[in-house]
Every structure is written in structure tokens, then in C-alpha cells.
Amino acid sequence: MDDDMRRRRIRVRAWRRGMREMDILLGRFVDARIEALPAEALDELETLLDLPDDAVYRWLSGAEPPPAEHDTPLLQQIIAFHHHDGPIH
């Protein structure tokens, strides 16, 4: 599968998680950053999309630290994408 096809598939999967909060967290990140992600990051993203929503949500919300095997630079990018120190307007 070529990278363009992978990106389209990832975009659909990110917006159809089954848990609305995860749709928003992953979907918005993917919409904003998918075109700039290299193939290795696409691999990491596909792995993340295969994990249970409730576990990933706890990591993204800061309720739990991610386990070492999933604490990747990509996961940190997703967390940083949604973290704001001040007003966003």
C-alpha cells in the first residue's frame, strides 16, 4: 500500500474510533499533521490506532503515563498538539 493510501485509511480510522473524545483527539491531530509524517510515524500511528480507546485516552488526557513501549515521539507529538498553556484565541 502506498503512503497516500495509508494516509487516507489512517484519516478514516482516526475519525471513527467509537469514542467521540478519541475521534476529536486523534482526528484533529491527523487532519493537521498527517501529510508531514514520515513512513515510520505512519507505522507508529497505525499501531496506536489498533490499541483500545480507553487506554489511549488515559495516556492522552494525562490520567496515566503511557507504557514504555507506546511512549513514542509520535504519542508525545499528539499530546503536545492538544496541550495549551494559555488561551488559544
Backbone as XML, in Angstrom:
<?xml version="1.0"?>
<chain id="A" units="angstrom">
  <residue number="1" name="MET">
    <atom name="N" x="0.848" y="-1.170" z="0.000"/>
    <atom name="CA" x="0.000" y="0.000" z="0.000"/>
    <atom name="C" x="0.904" y="1.247" z="0.000"/>
  </residue>
  <residue number="2" name="ASP">
    <atom name="N" x="0.623" y="2.200" z="-0.881"/>
    <atom name="CA" x="1.451" y="3.405" z="-0.929"/>
    <atom name="C" x="1.076" y="4.347" z="0.221"/>
  </residue>
  <residue number="3" name="ASP">
    <atom name="N" x="1.951" y="5.334" z="0.470"/>
    <atom name="CA" x="1.765" y="6.233" z="1.606"/>
    <atom name="C" x="0.495" y="7.077" z="1.501"/>
  </residue>
  <residue number="4" name="ASP">
    <atom name="N" x="0.094" y="7.477" z="0.292"/>
    <atom name="CA" x="-1.141" y="8.252" z="0.139"/>
    <atom name="C" x="-2.350" y="7.432" z="0.571"/>
  </residue>
  <residue number="5" name="MET">
    <atom name="N" x="-2.389" y="6.183" z="0.173"/>
    <atom name="CA" x="-3.485" y="5.294" z="0.563"/>
    <atom name="C" x="-3.471" y="5.081" z="2.075"/>
  </residue>
  <residue number="6" name="ARG">
    <atom name="N" x="-2.293" y="4.887" z="2.632"/>
    <atom name="CA" x="-2.173" y="4.717" z="4.085"/>
    <atom name="C" x="-2.703" y="5.951" z="4.812"/>
  </residue>
  <residue number="7" name="ARG">
    <atom name="N" x="-2.340" y="7.125" z="4.326"/>
    <atom name="CA" x="-2.794" y="8.372" z="4.968"/>
    <atom name="C" x="-4.321" y="8.479" z="4.932"/>
  </residue>
  <residue number="8" name="ARG">
    <atom name="N" x="-4.930" y="8.141" z="3.811"/>
    <atom name="CA" x="-6.401" y="8.188" z="3.717"/>
    <atom name="C" x="-7.034" y="7.196" z="4.692"/>
  </residue>
  <residue number="9" name="ARG">
    <atom name="N" x="-6.473" y="6.011" z="4.757"/>
    <atom name="CA" x="-7.001" y="4.982" z="5.658"/>
    <atom name="C" x="-6.855" y="5.412" z="7.117"/>
  </residue>
  <residue number="10" name="ILE">
    <atom name="N" x="-5.702" y="5.969" z="7.468"/>
    <atom name="CA" x="-5.462" y="6.448" z="8.827"/>
    <atom name="C" x="-6.452" y="7.566" z="9.174"/>
  </residue>
  <residue number="11" name="ARG">
    <atom name="N" x="-6.676" y="8.472" z="8.245"/>
    <atom name="CA" x="-7.604" y="9.577" z="8.498"/>
    <atom name="C" x="-9.002" y="9.046" z="8.835"/>
  </residue>
  <residue number="12" name="VAL">
    <atom name="N" x="-9.475" y="8.084" z="8.076"/>
    <atom name="CA" x="-10.797" y="7.493" z="8.341"/>
    <atom name="C" x="-10.810" y="6.814" z="9.708"/>
  </residue>
  <residue number="13" name="ARG">
    <atom name="N" x="-9.793" y="6.032" z="9.989"/>
    <atom name="CA" x="-9.739" y="5.316" z="11.272"/>
    <atom name="C" x="-9.633" y="6.270" z="12.454"/>
  </residue>
  <residue number="14" name="ALA">
    <atom name="N" x="-8.934" y="7.385" z="12.280"/>
    <atom name="CA" x="-8.780" y="8.349" z="13.371"/>
    <atom name="C" x="-10.100" y="9.025" z="13.721"/>
  </residue>
  <residue number="15" name="TRP">
    <atom name="N" x="-10.957" y="9.212" z="12.725"/>
    <atom name="CA" x="-12.239" y="9.881" z="12.958"/>
    <atom name="C" x="-13.365" y="8.915" z="13.288"/>
  </residue>
  <residue number="16" name="ARG">
    <atom name="N" x="-13.125" y="7.639" z="13.255"/>
    <atom name="CA" x="-14.178" y="6.656" z="13.544"/>
    <atom name="C" x="-13.704" y="5.654" z="14.597"/>
  </residue>
  <residue number="17" name="ARG">
    <atom name="N" x="-13.342" y="6.195" z="15.731"/>
    <atom name="CA" x="-12.789" y="5.368" z="16.799"/>
    <atom name="C" x="-13.860" y="4.610" z="17.571"/>
  </residue>
  <residue number="18" name="GLY">
    <atom name="N" x="-15.043" y="5.181" z="17.715"/>
    <atom name="CA" x="-16.074" y="4.579" z="18.545"/>
    <atom name="C" x="-16.276" y="5.344" z="19.836"/>
  </residue>
  <residue number="19" name="MET">
    <atom name="N" x="-15.312" y="6.160" z="20.191"/>
    <atom name="CA" x="-15.388" y="7.007" z="21.380"/>
    <atom name="C" x="-15.195" y="8.443" z="20.893"/>
  </residue>
  <residue number="20" name="ARG">
    <atom name="N" x="-16.201" y="9.272" z="21.040"/>
    <atom name="CA" x="-16.174" y="10.616" z="20.444"/>
    <atom name="C" x="-14.945" y="11.422" z="20.871"/>
  </residue>
  <residue number="21" name="GLU">
    <atom name="N" x="-14.550" y="11.304" z="22.121"/>
    <atom name="CA" x="-13.376" y="12.038" z="22.598"/>
    <atom name="C" x="-12.131" y="11.639" z="21.805"/>
  </residue>
  <residue number="22" name="MET">
    <atom name="N" x="-12.021" y="10.347" z="21.505"/>
    <atom name="CA" x="-10.873" y="9.880" z="20.737"/>
    <atom name="C" x="-10.962" y="10.324" z="19.278"/>
  </residue>
  <residue number="23" name="ASP">
    <atom name="N" x="-12.176" y="10.377" z="18.731"/>
    <atom name="CA" x="-12.344" y="10.907" z="17.374"/>
    <atom name="C" x="-11.755" y="12.306" z="17.300"/>
  </residue>
  <residue number="24" name="ILE">
    <atom name="N" x="-12.089" y="13.122" z="18.287"/>
    <atom name="CA" x="-11.634" y="14.515" z="18.296"/>
    <atom name="C" x="-10.126" y="14.590" z="18.498"/>
  </residue>
  <residue number="25" name="LEU">
    <atom name="N" x="-9.611" y="13.872" z="19.485"/>
    <atom name="CA" x="-8.175" y="13.950" z="19.775"/>
    <atom name="C" x="-7.320" y="13.432" z="18.619"/>
  </residue>
  <residue number="26" name="LEU">
    <atom name="N" x="-7.634" y="12.260" z="18.122"/>
    <atom name="CA" x="-6.814" y="11.698" z="17.043"/>
    <atom name="C" x="-7.164" y="12.305" z="15.685"/>
  </residue>
  <residue number="27" name="GLY">
    <atom name="N" x="-8.446" y="12.510" z="15.430"/>
    <atom name="CA" x="-8.860" y="13.055" z="14.140"/>
    <atom name="C" x="-8.285" y="14.428" z="13.861"/>
  </residue>
  <residue number="28" name="ARG">
    <atom name="N" x="-8.337" y="15.292" z="14.851"/>
    <atom name="CA" x="-7.790" y="16.647" z="14.643"/>
    <atom name="C" x="-6.284" y="16.626" z="14.434"/>
  </residue>
  <residue number="29" name="PHE">
    <atom name="N" x="-5.584" y="15.811" z="15.214"/>
    <atom name="CA" x="-4.141" y="15.694" z="15.018"/>
    <atom name="C" x="-3.831" y="15.187" z="13.618"/>
  </residue>
  <residue number="30" name="VAL">
    <atom name="N" x="-4.505" y="14.123" z="13.215"/>
    <atom name="CA" x="-4.261" y="13.533" z="11.893"/>
    <atom name="C" x="-4.567" y="14.539" z="10.790"/>
  </residue>
  <residue number="31" name="ASP">
    <atom name="N" x="-5.694" y="15.231" z="10.880"/>
    <atom name="CA" x="-6.024" y="16.222" z="9.858"/>
    <atom name="C" x="-4.941" y="17.293" z="9.732"/>
  </residue>
  <residue number="32" name="ALA">
    <atom name="N" x="-4.393" y="17.709" z="10.855"/>
    <atom name="CA" x="-3.405" y="18.785" z="10.851"/>
    <atom name="C" x="-2.010" y="18.331" z="10.456"/>
  </residue>
  <residue number="33" name="ARG">
    <atom name="N" x="-1.647" y="17.078" z="10.764"/>
    <atom name="CA" x="-0.239" y="16.682" z="10.628"/>
    <atom name="C" x="0.052" y="15.502" z="9.710"/>
  </residue>
  <residue number="34" name="ILE">
    <atom name="N" x="-0.958" y="14.824" z="9.222"/>
    <atom name="CA" x="-0.729" y="13.557" z="8.502"/>
    <atom name="C" x="0.165" y="13.708" z="7.283"/>
  </residue>
  <residue number="35" name="GLU">
    <atom name="N" x="0.022" y="14.793" z="6.550"/>
    <atom name="CA" x="0.805" y="14.959" z="5.316"/>
    <atom name="C" x="2.295" y="15.099" z="5.577"/>
  </residue>
  <residue number="36" name="ALA">
    <atom name="N" x="2.665" y="15.583" z="6.751"/>
    <atom name="CA" x="4.076" y="15.798" z="7.064"/>
    <atom name="C" x="4.730" y="14.607" z="7.766"/>
  </residue>
  <residue number="37" name="LEU">
    <atom name="N" x="3.946" y="13.606" z="8.131"/>
    <atom name="CA" x="4.510" y="12.471" z="8.863"/>
    <atom name="C" x="5.256" y="11.522" z="7.925"/>
  </residue>
  <residue number="38" name="PRO">
    <atom name="N" x="6.468" y="11.126" z="8.324"/>
    <atom name="CA" x="7.209" y="10.142" z="7.530"/>
    <atom name="C" x="6.619" y="8.746" z="7.709"/>
  </residue>
  <residue number="39" name="ALA">
    <atom name="N" x="7.051" y="7.814" z="6.891"/>
    <atom name="CA" x="6.526" y="6.446" z="6.912"/>
    <atom name="C" x="6.666" y="5.793" z="8.281"/>
  </residue>
  <residue number="40" name="GLU">
    <atom name="N" x="7.760" y="6.046" z="8.996"/>
    <atom name="CA" x="7.946" y="5.444" z="10.320"/>
    <atom name="C" x="6.876" y="5.934" z="11.289"/>
  </residue>
  <residue number="41" name="ALA">
    <atom name="N" x="6.524" y="7.209" z="11.207"/>
    <atom name="CA" x="5.480" y="7.750" z="12.080"/>
    <atom name="C" x="4.116" y="7.185" z="11.695"/>
  </residue>
  <residue number="42" name="LEU">
    <atom name="N" x="3.902" y="6.926" z="10.413"/>
    <atom name="CA" x="2.651" y="6.291" z="9.993"/>
    <atom name="C" x="2.543" y="4.899" z="10.609"/>
  </residue>
  <residue number="43" name="ASP">
    <atom name="N" x="3.670" y="4.182" z="10.680"/>
    <atom name="CA" x="3.680" y="2.867" z="11.333"/>
    <atom name="C" x="3.262" y="2.999" z="12.795"/>
  </residue>
  <residue number="44" name="GLU">
    <atom name="N" x="3.837" y="3.971" z="13.490"/>
    <atom name="CA" x="3.510" y="4.194" z="14.897"/>
    <atom name="C" x="2.045" y="4.569" z="15.060"/>
  </residue>
  <residue number="45" name="LEU">
    <atom name="N" x="1.549" y="5.398" z="14.161"/>
    <atom name="CA" x="0.157" y="5.831" z="14.226"/>
    <atom name="C" x="-0.792" y="4.656" z="14.003"/>
  </residue>
  <residue number="46" name="GLU">
    <atom name="N" x="-0.473" y="3.801" z="13.059"/>
    <atom name="CA" x="-1.305" y="2.612" z="12.832"/>
    <atom name="C" x="-1.302" y="1.700" z="14.062"/>
  </residue>
  <residue number="47" name="THR">
    <atom name="N" x="-0.169" y="1.564" z="14.719"/>
    <atom name="CA" x="-0.099" y="0.780" z="15.952"/>
    <atom name="C" x="-0.980" y="1.403" z="17.022"/>
  </residue>
  <residue number="48" name="LEU">
    <atom name="N" x="-0.908" y="2.715" z="17.160"/>
    <atom name="CA" x="-1.724" y="3.428" z="18.137"/>
    <atom name="C" x="-3.217" y="3.248" z="17.852"/>
  </residue>
  <residue number="49" name="LEU">
    <atom name="N" x="-3.593" y="3.274" z="16.588"/>
    <atom name="CA" x="-4.991" y="3.107" z="16.209"/>
    <atom name="C" x="-5.509" y="1.697" z="16.489"/>
  </residue>
  <residue number="50" name="ASP">
    <atom name="N" x="-4.615" y="0.731" z="16.617"/>
    <atom name="CA" x="-5.014" y="-0.645" z="16.923"/>
    <atom name="C" x="-5.237" y="-0.884" z="18.418"/>
  </residue>
  <residue number="51" name="LEU">
    <atom name="N" x="-4.835" y="0.066" z="19.247"/>
    <atom name="CA" x="-4.953" y="-0.094" z="20.700"/>
    <atom name="C" x="-6.348" y="0.298" z="21.182"/>
  </residue>
  <residue number="52" name="PRO">
    <atom name="N" x="-6.757" y="-0.196" z="22.357"/>
    <atom name="CA" x="-8.073" y="0.158" z="22.900"/>
    <atom name="C" x="-8.199" y="1.657" z="23.179"/>
  </residue>
  <residue number="53" name="ASP">
    <atom name="N" x="-9.346" y="2.216" z="22.822"/>
    <atom name="CA" x="-9.584" y="3.644" z="23.011"/>
    <atom name="C" x="-9.387" y="4.098" z="24.450"/>
  </residue>
  <residue number="54" name="ASP">
    <atom name="N" x="-9.909" y="3.327" z="25.400"/>
    <atom name="CA" x="-9.849" y="3.780" z="26.784"/>
    <atom name="C" x="-8.414" y="3.898" z="27.288"/>
  </residue>
  <residue number="55" name="ALA">
    <atom name="N" x="-7.541" y="3.013" z="26.876"/>
    <atom name="CA" x="-6.137" y="3.094" z="27.296"/>
    <atom name="C" x="-5.462" y="4.315" z="26.685"/>
  </residue>
  <residue number="56" name="VAL">
    <atom name="N" x="-5.629" y="4.511" z="25.379"/>
    <atom name="CA" x="-5.001" y="5.653" z="24.700"/>
    <atom name="C" x="-5.557" y="6.959" z="25.237"/>
  </residue>
  <residue number="57" name="TYR">
    <atom name="N" x="-6.848" y="6.996" z="25.515"/>
    <atom name="CA" x="-7.461" y="8.209" z="26.069"/>
    <atom name="C" x="-6.831" y="8.567" z="27.416"/>
  </residue>
  <residue number="58" name="ARG">
    <atom name="N" x="-6.606" y="7.576" z="28.262"/>
    <atom name="CA" x="-5.968" y="7.847" z="29.563"/>
    <atom name="C" x="-4.569" y="8.431" z="29.378"/>
  </residue>
  <residue number="59" name="TRP">
    <atom name="N" x="-3.831" y="7.957" z="28.375"/>
    <atom name="CA" x="-2.485" y="8.490" z="28.118"/>
    <atom name="C" x="-2.570" y="9.915" z="27.594"/>
  </residue>
  <residue number="60" name="LEU">
    <atom name="N" x="-3.471" y="10.150" z="26.650"/>
    <atom name="CA" x="-3.574" y="11.483" z="26.044"/>
    <atom name="C" x="-4.103" y="12.516" z="27.027"/>
  </residue>
  <residue number="61" name="SER">
    <atom name="N" x="-4.966" y="12.089" z="27.943"/>
    <atom name="CA" x="-5.544" y="13.020" z="28.908"/>
    <atom name="C" x="-4.639" y="13.248" z="30.113"/>
  </residue>
  <residue number="62" name="GLY">
    <atom name="N" x="-3.591" y="12.449" z="30.251"/>
    <atom name="CA" x="-2.676" y="12.581" z="31.374"/>
    <atom name="C" x="-3.128" y="11.829" z="32.615"/>
  </residue>
  <residue number="63" name="ALA">
    <atom name="N" x="-4.198" y="11.050" z="32.502"/>
    <atom name="CA" x="-4.680" y="10.270" z="33.645"/>
    <atom name="C" x="-3.699" y="9.165" z="34.018"/>
  </residue>
  <residue number="64" name="GLU">
    <atom name="N" x="-2.997" y="8.638" z="33.027"/>
    <atom name="CA" x="-1.983" y="7.603" z="33.235"/>
    <atom name="C" x="-0.813" y="7.864" z="32.304"/>
  </residue>
  <residue number="65" name="PRO">
    <atom name="N" x="0.387" y="7.522" z="32.748"/>
    <atom name="CA" x="1.510" y="7.608" z="31.809"/>
    <atom name="C" x="1.443" y="6.427" z="30.836"/>
  </residue>
  <residue number="66" name="PRO">
    <atom name="N" x="1.843" y="6.639" z="29.611"/>
    <atom name="CA" x="1.841" y="5.514" z="28.674"/>
    <atom name="C" x="2.940" y="4.514" z="29.035"/>
  </residue>
  <residue number="67" name="PRO">
    <atom name="N" x="2.712" y="3.234" z="28.762"/>
    <atom name="CA" x="3.785" y="2.261" z="28.990"/>
    <atom name="C" x="4.950" y="2.566" z="28.053"/>
  </residue>
  <residue number="68" name="ALA">
    <atom name="N" x="6.112" y="2.171" z="28.445"/>
    <atom name="CA" x="7.335" y="2.500" z="27.702"/>
    <atom name="C" x="7.256" y="2.118" z="26.232"/>
  </residue>
  <residue number="69" name="GLU">
    <atom name="N" x="6.653" y="0.970" z="25.920"/>
    <atom name="CA" x="6.618" y="0.530" z="24.523"/>
    <atom name="C" x="5.715" y="1.403" z="23.651"/>
  </residue>
  <residue number="70" name="HIS">
    <atom name="N" x="4.826" y="2.189" z="24.261"/>
    <atom name="CA" x="3.945" y="3.062" z="23.490"/>
    <atom name="C" x="4.272" y="4.547" z="23.674"/>
  </residue>
  <residue number="71" name="ASP">
    <atom name="N" x="5.244" y="4.841" z="24.533"/>
    <atom name="CA" x="5.642" y="6.237" z="24.770"/>
    <atom name="C" x="6.634" y="6.664" z="23.686"/>
  </residue>
  <residue number="72" name="THR">
    <atom name="N" x="6.106" y="6.874" z="22.503"/>
    <atom name="CA" x="6.913" y="7.186" z="21.328"/>
    <atom name="C" x="6.938" y="8.693" z="21.076"/>
  </residue>
  <residue number="73" name="PRO">
    <atom name="N" x="7.857" y="9.154" z="20.247"/>
    <atom name="CA" x="7.851" y="10.569" z="19.872"/>
    <atom name="C" x="6.513" y="10.990" z="19.244"/>
  </residue>
  <residue number="74" name="LEU">
    <atom name="N" x="5.884" y="10.095" z="18.494"/>
    <atom name="CA" x="4.602" y="10.430" z="17.892"/>
    <atom name="C" x="3.534" y="10.642" z="18.960"/>
  </residue>
  <residue number="75" name="LEU">
    <atom name="N" x="3.470" y="9.774" z="19.950"/>
    <atom name="CA" x="2.494" y="9.953" z="21.024"/>
    <atom name="C" x="2.741" y="11.276" z="21.739"/>
  </residue>
  <residue number="76" name="GLN">
    <atom name="N" x="3.995" y="11.611" z="21.962"/>
    <atom name="CA" x="4.311" y="12.897" z="22.595"/>
    <atom name="C" x="3.893" y="14.074" z="21.706"/>
  </residue>
  <residue number="77" name="GLN">
    <atom name="N" x="4.002" y="13.923" z="20.395"/>
    <atom name="CA" x="3.533" y="14.971" z="19.475"/>
    <atom name="C" x="2.028" y="15.154" z="19.583"/>
  </residue>
  <residue number="78" name="ILE">
    <atom name="N" x="1.295" y="14.059" z="19.687"/>
    <atom name="CA" x="-0.161" y="14.134" z="19.806"/>
    <atom name="C" x="-0.545" y="14.816" z="21.114"/>
  </residue>
  <residue number="79" name="ILE">
    <atom name="N" x="0.111" y="14.446" z="22.201"/>
    <atom name="CA" x="-0.155" y="15.075" z="23.497"/>
    <atom name="C" x="0.145" y="16.565" z="23.426"/>
  </residue>
  <residue number="80" name="ALA">
    <atom name="N" x="1.300" y="16.940" z="22.876"/>
    <atom name="CA" x="1.681" y="18.350" z="22.768"/>
    <atom name="C" x="0.725" y="19.125" z="21.867"/>
  </residue>
  <residue number="81" name="PHE">
    <atom name="N" x="0.216" y="18.491" z="20.837"/>
    <atom name="CA" x="-0.715" y="19.133" z="19.912"/>
    <atom name="C" x="-1.964" y="19.615" z="20.640"/>
  </residue>
  <residue number="82" name="HIS">
    <atom name="N" x="-2.380" y="18.899" z="21.666"/>
    <atom name="CA" x="-3.601" y="19.230" z="22.391"/>
    <atom name="C" x="-3.347" y="19.967" z="23.696"/>
  </residue>
  <residue number="83" name="HIS">
    <atom name="N" x="-2.112" y="20.260" z="24.037"/>
    <atom name="CA" x="-1.775" y="20.937" z="25.286"/>
    <atom name="C" x="-1.567" y="22.431" z="25.021"/>
  </residue>
  <residue number="84" name="HIS">
    <atom name="N" x="-2.242" y="23.239" z="25.811"/>
    <atom name="CA" x="-2.120" y="24.688" z="25.676"/>
    <atom name="C" x="-1.859" y="25.293" z="27.054"/>
  </residue>
  <residue number="85" name="ASP">
    <atom name="N" x="-0.840" y="26.119" z="27.152"/>
    <atom name="CA" x="-0.532" y="26.762" z="28.430"/>
    <atom name="C" x="-1.371" y="27.998" z="28.696"/>
  </residue>
  <residue number="86" name="GLY">
    <atom name="N" x="-1.985" y="28.526" z="27.658"/>
    <atom name="CA" x="-2.791" y="29.731" z="27.834"/>
    <atom name="C" x="-3.964" y="29.714" z="26.868"/>
  </residue>
  <residue number="87" name="PRO">
    <atom name="N" x="-4.645" y="30.827" z="26.776"/>
    <atom name="CA" x="-5.790" y="30.903" z="25.836"/>
    <atom name="C" x="-5.335" y="30.623" z="24.408"/>
  </residue>
  <residue number="88" name="ILE">
    <atom name="N" x="-6.208" y="29.979" z="23.632"/>
    <atom name="CA" x="-5.865" y="29.664" z="22.252"/>
    <atom name="C" x="-6.419" y="30.677" z="21.271"/>
  </residue>
  <residue number="89" name="HIS">
    <atom name="N" x="-7.081" y="31.689" z="21.768"/>
    <atom name="CA" x="-7.648" y="32.724" z="20.877"/>
    <atom name="C" x="-6.747" y="33.919" z="20.821"/>
  </residue>
</chain>
